[in-house]
């Protein structure tokens, strides 16, 4: 579990221009979930390509008592491993702790029956295992991998390929640093050959040769089992059938351990044509500094096991901008910290011919010609307060001015001539909670402007003394209230963005991240 609350994370993220180190998407996974993956892979693997279930080795040794040489054959039945990340600041490495579920130890030259190794009496730990990436392709329902990419280089998906990029434990690259530990996991009181039933399963042939067995396991891991893939995360770039979908083009990974909580594996994914993110061995250290020093929190909330961070520029260029263009609009995103601030040119105009009603004895000008091009609509996607759903805040303001006149000739020959000018200001300030998840893996944003949401203020223009004594008026004529016909009503669809392919990690073709739709989308905003 992690110590940071969601509201704390969102509040702290608003202080940074980027919390993805320039990458388009960052997907974060905790150790607990990775260990669930390894357990699933262990249960489902029938080929031995993704898990080591039975480990066999032979030790040739010499008896201290007789001086005779003899051979011990060991069989260890391995259970699902647990992963722990170590020393994540510079180079991402990990350890695997593997429970021994049983096994045997047998001296070949002896007629004595094999010694039984009890269930979960011993635990084997593989320390300082390197992480790497590889390209995986599926043939005949089996996954095959090409040579791995080092951790400090981006994995680049080949064009026109349905391959998957996989983060895995690289046994072969761990030759120099791999350390093996074997520990007894029974009660502390147990001694070798202890008759106590609680201590059953402890083997003298294991206990007396711990050092030699560790060397054998290390050698076997780096030779016989070097092609076993303990797969930790996966991103594929299968092209979507329809709709806007984030398609991974390259990725790197790093790990980070919060002060309180389990270690996190983070995948940094490029989906656009340009990658402005950190792409070298400094990615991990920069990621550590960002969260431990600049933000001082975890990228995963306390009640969750994973998180997805989308760069706001990715949301704009991949979803909002194309959707606006389809509707005939144009827009740009302001360079701000926190919220997504948009300015949209709707290309809307307010035009109305002069409205004049006249007869034999009167002429009434309701308004002169109104002809203006509307300014840009301002939309802000933000989170305020942080415990509320993200909203789309729209603001729009425009003014127009018109002249009016009311002229009458009465039977007595008396005339009445009143005239003036009015400035009308139309203001829209609307909060729409429409930044939401359409479904578990689809972000959707839209904004609807309704006529009744406009605030209309009509102000009479000032008149000088001579105008006032000659019929000039500083009043607003009553028919002005009907001028709300000039208020725009429209719906702006800012698109939807499916990010499933960036989260299709850990196991292929599975929805392994269960999105908490009740939390919706969080958009940090700097006030």
C-alpha positions as CSV (number, residue, x, y, z in Angstrom):
1,X,0.0,0.0,0.0
2,X,1.0,3.6,-0.5
3,X,0.7,6.5,2.0
4,X,-0.4,9.3,-0.3
5,X,-4.1,10.3,-0.6
6,X,-5.4,11.1,-4.1
7,X,-6.2,14.7,-3.1
8,X,-2.7,15.2,-1.9
9,X,-1.2,13.8,-5.1
10,X,-3.4,16.0,-7.3
11,X,-2.6,19.1,-5.2
12,X,1.1,18.5,-5.3
13,X,1.2,17.7,-9.0
14,X,-0.3,21.1,-9.9
15,X,3.1,22.7,-8.9
16,X,4.9,21.0,-11.8
17,X,4.9,21.8,-15.5
18,X,5.2,18.1,-16.2
19,X,4.9,15.0,-14.1
20,X,5.7,12.6,-16.9
21,X,9.3,13.8,-17.5
22,X,8.2,14.8,-21.0
23,X,6.7,11.4,-22.0
24,X,3.2,11.1,-23.3
25,X,1.9,8.6,-20.8
26,X,3.2,7.0,-17.6
27,X,1.6,3.9,-16.2
28,X,2.6,3.0,-12.6
29,X,2.2,-0.4,-11.0
30,X,3.0,-1.5,-7.5
31,X,4.9,-4.6,-6.4
32,X,1.8,-6.3,-5.1
33,X,0.2,-6.3,-8.5
34,X,3.4,-7.5,-10.1
35,X,3.5,-10.4,-7.7
36,X,0.0,-11.2,-8.6
37,X,1.1,-11.3,-12.2
38,X,3.9,-13.7,-11.5
39,X,1.5,-15.9,-9.6
40,X,-0.8,-16.0,-12.6
41,X,2.0,-16.6,-15.0
42,X,3.2,-19.4,-12.8
43,X,-0.3,-21.0,-12.8
44,X,-0.9,-20.6,-16.5
45,X,2.5,-21.5,-17.8
46,X,2.7,-25.1,-19.2
47,X,5.8,-24.6,-21.3
48,X,8.4,-23.5,-18.8
49,X,9.0,-20.3,-20.7
50,X,7.5,-17.9,-18.2
51,X,8.3,-19.7,-14.9
52,X,10.7,-22.2,-13.3
53,X,8.5,-24.8,-11.7
54,X,10.9,-27.7,-11.2
55,X,14.6,-27.0,-10.6
56,X,17.0,-29.9,-11.0
57,X,20.8,-29.9,-10.2
58,X,23.5,-32.3,-9.3
59,X,26.3,-31.9,-6.8
60,X,29.5,-33.9,-7.0
61,X,31.2,-33.9,-3.7
62,X,33.5,-36.0,-1.4
63,X,32.7,-37.6,1.9
64,X,34.6,-36.1,4.9
65,X,34.4,-39.5,6.7
66,X,35.4,-42.0,3.9
67,X,37.0,-39.8,1.3
68,X,34.8,-41.3,-1.3
69,X,33.3,-39.2,-4.1
70,X,29.5,-39.3,-4.5
71,X,26.8,-37.4,-6.3
72,X,23.6,-35.8,-4.9
73,X,20.7,-35.1,-7.2
74,X,18.4,-32.3,-6.0
75,X,14.9,-31.6,-7.3
76,X,13.2,-28.4,-6.0
77,X,9.6,-27.7,-6.7
78,X,9.3,-23.9,-7.0
79,X,6.2,-21.9,-6.2
80,X,5.2,-18.5,-7.6
81,X,8.0,-15.9,-6.9
82,X,7.7,-12.6,-5.2
83,X,9.4,-9.6,-6.7
84,X,11.2,-6.9,-4.7
85,X,12.9,-3.9,-6.4
86,X,16.3,-2.9,-5.1
87,X,18.6,0.1,-5.5
88,X,16.2,1.8,-7.9
89,X,17.9,5.2,-8.0
90,X,20.5,4.4,-10.6
91,X,19.8,1.1,-12.3
92,X,16.5,-0.9,-12.0
93,X,17.3,-4.3,-10.5
94,X,15.2,-6.6,-8.5
95,X,15.2,-9.8,-6.4
96,X,13.0,-12.8,-6.7
97,X,12.0,-14.8,-3.6
98,X,10.9,-18.3,-4.6
99,X,9.3,-20.6,-2.0
100,X,10.3,-24.3,-2.3
101,X,7.0,-26.2,-2.3
102,X,8.7,-29.6,-1.9
103,X,11.3,-31.8,-3.5
104,X,13.9,-34.5,-2.9
105,X,17.6,-35.0,-2.4
106,X,19.1,-38.4,-3.3
107,X,22.7,-39.8,-3.2
108,X,23.1,-41.7,-6.4
109,X,25.6,-44.2,-5.0
110,X,23.4,-45.1,-2.0
111,X,20.5,-47.5,-1.8
112,X,18.8,-45.3,0.8
113,X,15.6,-43.7,-0.2
114,X,15.6,-40.0,-1.2
115,X,15.3,-37.4,1.5
116,X,12.1,-35.4,1.3
117,X,12.2,-31.7,1.3
118,X,9.1,-30.3,3.0
119,X,6.7,-27.7,1.7
120,X,7.8,-24.1,2.3
121,X,10.7,-25.2,4.5
122,X,13.2,-23.4,2.3
123,X,13.1,-20.2,0.4
124,X,15.5,-19.3,-2.4
125,X,16.2,-15.7,-3.2
126,X,17.8,-14.4,-6.4
127,X,19.3,-11.0,-5.8
128,X,20.5,-8.2,-8.2
129,X,18.6,-9.4,-11.3
130,X,18.7,-6.9,-14.1
131,X,15.5,-5.6,-15.9
132,X,15.4,-5.2,-19.7
133,X,12.9,-5.0,-22.5
134,X,12.3,-7.3,-25.5
135,X,10.0,-7.5,-28.5
136,X,7.6,-10.3,-28.3
137,X,5.6,-11.9,-31.1
138,X,3.0,-14.7,-30.9
139,X,3.4,-17.8,-33.0
140,X,1.1,-20.8,-32.6
141,X,0.0,-19.3,-29.3
142,X,3.5,-19.2,-27.9
143,X,5.3,-16.0,-27.2
144,X,8.8,-15.6,-28.6
145,X,11.2,-12.8,-27.8
146,X,14.0,-11.1,-29.7
147,X,17.2,-10.0,-28.0
148,X,16.6,-7.5,-25.2
149,X,17.1,-3.8,-25.1
150,X,19.1,-2.4,-22.1
151,X,17.1,-0.5,-19.5
152,X,18.8,2.8,-20.5
153,X,17.6,2.8,-24.1
154,X,14.1,3.3,-25.4
155,X,12.3,0.3,-26.8
156,X,11.0,1.3,-30.2
157,X,8.1,-0.6,-31.8
158,X,8.9,-1.5,-35.4
159,X,6.5,0.1,-37.9
160,X,3.6,-1.9,-39.2
161,X,4.1,-4.5,-36.5
162,X,1.7,-6.1,-34.0
163,X,4.5,-7.0,-31.7
164,X,4.5,-6.3,-27.9
165,X,7.2,-4.6,-25.9
166,X,7.8,-6.5,-22.7
167,X,9.6,-5.5,-19.5
168,X,11.1,-8.7,-18.0
169,X,13.7,-10.0,-15.7
170,X,16.9,-10.5,-17.7
171,X,18.7,-13.5,-16.3
172,X,21.3,-13.4,-19.0
173,X,22.3,-9.8,-18.3
174,X,22.7,-10.6,-14.5
175,X,25.9,-12.6,-14.9
176,X,28.1,-10.3,-12.9
177,X,25.8,-9.3,-10.0
178,X,23.6,-12.3,-9.4
179,X,23.6,-13.5,-5.8
180,X,21.7,-16.5,-4.5
181,X,20.5,-17.0,-0.9
182,X,18.9,-20.1,0.6
183,X,17.1,-19.6,3.9
184,X,15.2,-22.0,6.2
185,X,11.7,-20.7,6.8
186,X,10.5,-23.0,9.5
187,X,10.2,-22.2,13.2
188,X,13.3,-20.7,14.7
189,X,13.5,-23.5,17.3
190,X,14.0,-26.1,14.6
191,X,17.4,-27.8,14.3
192,X,18.7,-30.2,11.7
193,X,17.2,-33.7,12.2
194,X,14.8,-32.2,14.8
195,X,12.1,-34.9,15.5
196,X,9.5,-32.2,16.3
197,X,6.7,-32.5,13.7
198,X,6.8,-28.8,13.1
199,X,10.4,-29.2,11.8
200,X,9.6,-32.0,9.4
201,X,10.9,-31.6,5.9
202,X,14.3,-30.2,6.7
203,X,17.0,-32.1,4.7
204,X,20.5,-32.7,5.9
205,X,21.6,-33.1,2.3
206,X,20.4,-29.5,1.7
207,X,21.6,-28.0,5.0
208,X,25.1,-29.5,4.8
209,X,25.7,-28.2,1.3
210,X,24.0,-24.8,1.2
211,X,27.0,-23.0,-0.2
212,X,27.4,-25.5,-3.0
213,X,23.7,-25.5,-3.9
214,X,23.7,-21.7,-4.2
215,X,26.5,-21.9,-6.7
216,X,24.7,-24.6,-8.6
217,X,21.5,-22.6,-8.7
218,X,23.4,-19.5,-9.9
219,X,25.0,-21.4,-12.7
220,X,21.8,-23.0,-13.8
221,X,19.9,-19.7,-13.8
222,X,22.6,-18.1,-16.1
223,X,22.8,-21.1,-18.5
224,X,19.9,-23.6,-18.6
225,X,17.2,-21.2,-17.5
226,X,18.5,-17.9,-19.0
227,X,15.7,-17.8,-21.6
228,X,12.9,-18.1,-19.1
229,X,10.9,-14.8,-19.3
230,X,9.5,-13.5,-16.0
231,X,7.3,-10.9,-17.7
232,X,6.5,-7.9,-15.6
233,X,4.8,-5.5,-18.0
234,X,3.7,-5.3,-21.5
235,X,2.7,-2.7,-24.0
236,X,1.5,-3.5,-27.5
237,X,0.8,-1.3,-30.5
238,X,-1.9,-3.2,-32.3
239,X,-3.7,-0.6,-34.3
240,X,-7.3,0.1,-33.2
241,X,-10.2,-0.8,-35.5
242,X,-11.8,2.6,-35.0
243,X,-11.8,5.7,-32.9
244,X,-8.9,7.7,-31.5
245,X,-6.7,5.5,-29.5
246,X,-3.3,6.1,-28.0
247,X,-0.9,3.8,-29.8
248,X,2.5,3.1,-28.2
249,X,5.5,3.9,-30.4
250,X,8.3,3.5,-27.8
251,X,8.7,3.1,-24.1
252,X,11.2,2.9,-21.3
253,X,10.8,2.0,-17.6
254,X,12.1,3.0,-14.2
255,X,11.3,2.1,-10.6
256,X,10.7,4.2,-7.6
257,X,10.3,3.4,-3.9
258,X,8.3,6.0,-1.8
259,X,9.4,6.6,1.8
260,X,6.4,4.6,2.9
261,X,5.1,2.0,0.6
262,X,6.1,-0.6,-1.9
263,X,8.2,-0.1,-4.9
264,X,6.6,1.0,-8.2
265,X,7.4,0.0,-11.7
266,X,6.7,2.8,-14.1
267,X,6.4,2.5,-17.9
268,X,7.1,5.7,-19.9
269,X,5.3,5.5,-23.2
270,X,5.6,7.6,-26.3
271,X,2.4,7.8,-28.5
272,X,3.1,10.8,-30.7
273,X,5.6,11.3,-33.5
274,X,8.0,13.3,-31.3
275,X,9.4,12.1,-27.9
276,X,10.5,15.0,-25.7
277,X,11.1,12.8,-22.7
278,X,14.3,11.8,-20.9
279,X,15.6,8.8,-22.9
280,X,18.8,7.7,-21.2
281,X,20.2,6.2,-18.0
282,X,19.1,9.3,-16.0
283,X,15.4,8.5,-16.4
284,X,15.3,6.5,-13.2
285,X,17.2,9.1,-11.1
286,X,15.1,12.0,-12.4
287,X,11.9,10.1,-11.7
288,X,13.1,9.4,-8.1
289,X,13.9,13.1,-7.6
290,X,10.6,14.3,-9.0
291,X,8.5,12.2,-6.6
292,X,10.7,12.0,-3.6
293,X,12.0,15.6,-3.5
294,X,9.9,17.9,-5.7
295,X,6.5,16.3,-4.9
296,X,7.2,14.3,-1.8
297,X,4.4,11.7,-2.5
298,X,3.7,8.5,-4.4
299,X,2.3,8.4,-7.9
300,X,-0.2,5.8,-6.8
301,X,-2.9,6.8,-4.2
302,X,-3.1,4.9,-1.0
303,X,-6.3,3.0,-1.9
304,X,-5.2,2.0,-5.4
305,X,-2.6,-0.3,-6.9
306,X,-1.9,1.4,-10.2
307,X,-2.2,4.8,-11.8
308,X,-2.1,6.4,-15.3
309,X,-0.7,9.8,-15.9
310,X,-1.5,11.5,-19.2
311,X,0.5,14.5,-20.3
312,X,-1.8,17.3,-21.1
313,X,-0.1,18.0,-24.4
314,X,-0.9,14.4,-25.3
315,X,-4.6,14.9,-24.5
316,X,-4.6,18.1,-26.6
317,X,-2.8,16.9,-29.7
318,X,-4.2,13.4,-29.8
319,X,-7.8,14.1,-28.8
320,X,-8.9,17.7,-28.5
321,X,-7.2,19.3,-31.5
322,X,-8.3,16.7,-34.1
323,X,-11.9,16.8,-32.7
324,X,-12.1,20.6,-33.0
325,X,-10.8,20.5,-36.6
326,X,-13.5,18.0,-37.5
327,X,-16.1,20.5,-36.3
328,X,-14.6,23.4,-38.2
329,X,-13.0,25.0,-35.2
330,X,-9.4,25.8,-34.4
331,X,-7.8,26.2,-31.1
332,X,-4.6,26.2,-29.1
333,X,-3.5,25.3,-25.6
334,X,-1.9,27.9,-23.3
335,X,1.4,27.1,-21.8
336,X,0.4,26.8,-18.1
337,X,1.3,24.7,-15.1
338,X,-1.5,22.5,-14.0
339,X,-4.9,22.8,-15.8
340,X,-5.5,22.5,-19.5
341,X,-6.4,26.0,-20.8
342,X,-7.8,26.2,-24.2
343,X,-8.7,29.0,-26.5
344,X,-11.1,28.0,-29.3
345,X,-11.9,30.0,-32.4
346,X,-15.5,28.9,-33.1
347,X,-15.6,31.1,-36.2
348,X,-19.0,32.2,-35.0
349,X,-20.4,35.6,-36.1
350,X,-23.3,37.6,-34.8
351,X,-25.0,39.4,-37.7
352,X,-28.4,40.9,-37.9
353,X,-29.7,43.4,-40.4
354,X,-31.2,46.6,-39.0
355,X,-34.7,46.1,-37.8
356,X,-36.9,49.1,-38.8
357,X,-40.6,49.3,-38.7
358,X,-42.2,52.3,-40.3
359,X,-45.6,53.7,-41.5
360,X,-47.3,56.9,-42.4
361,X,-47.0,58.5,-39.0
362,X,-44.1,56.6,-37.4
363,X,-40.7,55.1,-37.8
364,X,-39.3,52.7,-35.2
365,X,-35.8,51.5,-35.4
366,X,-35.4,48.6,-33.0
367,X,-31.7,48.3,-33.7
368,X,-29.2,49.2,-36.4
369,X,-27.1,46.6,-38.1
370,X,-25.2,44.2,-35.7
371,X,-22.2,42.6,-37.2
372,X,-19.4,41.2,-35.1
373,X,-17.0,38.3,-35.1
374,X,-17.0,36.5,-31.8
375,X,-13.8,36.3,-29.8
376,X,-12.2,33.0,-28.8
377,X,-14.1,30.8,-26.3
378,X,-11.9,30.0,-23.3
379,X,-12.2,26.5,-21.8
380,X,-10.3,25.3,-18.8
381,X,-10.2,21.6,-17.8
382,X,-9.3,21.6,-14.1
383,X,-9.8,20.0,-10.8
384,X,-11.2,22.3,-8.2
385,X,-11.6,21.3,-5.5
386,X,-9.6,18.1,-5.7
387,X,-12.3,15.9,-4.2
388,X,-14.8,16.8,-6.9
389,X,-14.9,15.4,-10.5
390,X,-12.9,17.3,-13.0
391,X,-14.8,20.0,-14.8
392,X,-14.8,21.9,-18.0
393,X,-15.1,25.6,-17.2
394,X,-16.2,27.8,-20.1
395,X,-15.9,31.6,-20.2
396,X,-17.0,33.7,-23.2
397,X,-17.6,37.4,-23.4
398,X,-18.5,39.7,-26.2
399,X,-20.2,43.1,-26.7
400,X,-22.0,44.8,-29.5
401,X,-23.5,48.2,-29.8
402,X,-26.6,49.4,-31.7
403,X,-28.6,52.6,-32.2
404,X,-32.3,52.9,-31.8
405,X,-35.0,55.4,-32.6
406,X,-38.7,55.8,-31.9
407,X,-40.3,58.6,-34.0
408,X,-44.1,59.3,-34.0
409,X,-46.3,62.0,-35.6
410,X,-49.6,62.5,-33.8
411,X,-52.9,63.9,-35.2
412,X,-52.4,67.2,-33.7
413,X,-49.1,67.4,-35.6
414,X,-47.1,66.9,-32.5
415,X,-44.0,64.8,-33.0
416,X,-42.2,62.6,-30.6
417,X,-38.6,61.7,-31.4
418,X,-36.6,59.6,-28.9
419,X,-33.3,58.0,-29.7
420,X,-30.2,56.5,-28.1
421,X,-27.7,53.8,-28.3
422,X,-27.1,50.7,-26.2
423,X,-24.1,48.5,-25.5
424,X,-25.0,44.9,-24.8
425,X,-22.5,42.6,-23.1
426,X,-23.0,38.9,-23.1
427,X,-21.1,36.8,-20.6
428,X,-20.9,33.0,-20.2
429,X,-19.4,31.4,-17.1
430,X,-20.3,27.8,-17.0
431,X,-18.9,24.8,-15.1
432,X,-19.7,21.5,-16.8
433,X,-18.7,18.3,-15.2
434,X,-18.1,16.6,-18.5
435,X,-14.4,15.7,-18.2
436,X,-15.1,12.0,-17.6
437,X,-14.5,8.4,-18.4
438,X,-16.9,7.2,-21.1
439,X,-15.9,3.7,-20.1
440,X,-13.0,2.2,-18.2
441,X,-10.5,3.0,-20.8
442,X,-11.9,6.0,-22.6
443,X,-11.5,9.7,-21.7
444,X,-14.2,12.0,-23.0
445,X,-14.7,15.7,-22.9
446,X,-17.5,17.9,-24.2
447,X,-19.0,21.3,-23.5
448,X,-22.6,22.4,-24.3
449,X,-23.6,26.1,-24.4
450,X,-27.3,26.8,-23.8
451,X,-29.0,30.1,-24.3
452,X,-30.3,30.3,-20.7
453,X,-26.7,30.1,-19.4
454,X,-25.8,33.5,-20.8
455,X,-25.8,36.6,-18.6
456,X,-27.0,39.6,-20.7
457,X,-26.4,43.1,-19.6
458,X,-27.7,46.1,-21.6
459,X,-26.3,49.5,-20.7
460,X,-27.5,52.8,-22.3
461,X,-24.7,54.9,-23.7
462,X,-24.3,58.4,-22.2
463,X,-25.9,61.4,-23.9
464,X,-24.7,65.0,-23.8
465,X,-26.8,67.9,-22.8
466,X,-27.9,68.9,-26.4
467,X,-28.9,65.3,-27.3
468,X,-30.9,65.0,-24.1
469,X,-32.9,68.2,-24.8
470,X,-33.5,67.1,-28.4
471,X,-34.9,63.6,-27.6
472,X,-31.8,61.7,-26.7
473,X,-32.4,59.0,-24.1
474,X,-30.2,57.3,-21.5
475,X,-32.8,54.5,-21.1
476,X,-32.7,50.9,-22.4
477,X,-35.7,50.4,-24.6
478,X,-38.0,47.5,-23.4
479,X,-37.5,45.5,-26.6
480,X,-33.8,45.0,-25.9
481,X,-34.8,41.9,-23.9
482,X,-35.7,40.2,-27.1
483,X,-32.1,40.5,-28.4
484,X,-31.0,37.2,-26.8
485,X,-31.6,35.8,-30.3
486,X,-27.9,36.7,-30.7
487,X,-26.7,34.3,-28.0
488,X,-24.8,31.3,-29.4
489,X,-26.1,27.8,-28.6
490,X,-23.7,25.1,-29.5
491,X,-22.1,21.8,-28.4
492,X,-18.4,21.3,-28.6
493,X,-17.2,17.8,-28.7
494,X,-13.6,17.7,-27.6
495,X,-13.4,14.0,-28.5
496,X,-12.7,10.8,-26.7
497,X,-9.4,9.0,-26.2
498,X,-9.0,5.3,-25.6
499,X,-5.9,4.5,-23.6
500,X,-6.3,0.8,-23.3
501,X,-3.2,-0.1,-25.3
502,X,-1.1,1.8,-22.8
503,X,-2.5,-0.2,-19.9
504,X,-2.6,-3.6,-21.5
505,X,0.3,-4.5,-19.4
506,X,1.4,-7.5,-17.3
507,X,-0.5,-10.1,-19.3
508,X,-1.5,-9.9,-23.0
509,X,-5.1,-9.5,-24.0
510,X,-6.2,-8.9,-20.4
511,X,-7.7,-5.9,-18.8
512,X,-5.2,-5.9,-16.0
513,X,-5.9,-2.4,-14.7
514,X,-9.3,-2.2,-13.2
515,X,-10.1,1.5,-13.6
516,X,-11.9,3.1,-10.7
517,X,-14.5,5.0,-12.6
518,X,-15.9,6.5,-9.4
519,X,-12.8,8.7,-9.1
520,X,-13.1,9.7,-12.7
521,X,-10.4,11.9,-14.2
522,X,-8.2,14.2,-12.0
523,X,-6.8,17.4,-13.5
524,X,-4.3,19.2,-11.3
525,X,-4.7,23.0,-11.4
526,X,-2.4,25.8,-10.2
527,X,-4.2,28.7,-8.6
